[in-house]
Amino acid sequence: MAAQNNIYLFNKAGIDKQHPNTQIPKKGTRKRPLSPEQKQENKIISGIRITVEHAIAGIKRLGCMTQILRNRRPFIDDTFLLLSAGLWNFHLRTA
């Protein structure tokens, strides 16, 4: 699963119909368990997904990204996002 210039989205809500590059983990059943190759692919997909989920949660720890923004200044929402992402990256480098 080489991601060159493609964006991969991971979602269970049918987003693969809207985005052709979506990778969704395979599901096994009792009658048809997953093959070792499918299990390995699921591990790769879940590893990428959990990294993205942790990054989003880290950005949301700064309260300004989870609250409703009622400010009318232009580009203030972009400023808050850059501030939140910068603080999260600083935390990752110093931890």
Salt bridges, closest charged atoms under 4 A:
GLU41 OE2 - LYS26 NZ 3.53
GLU53 OE2 - ARG49 NE 3.68
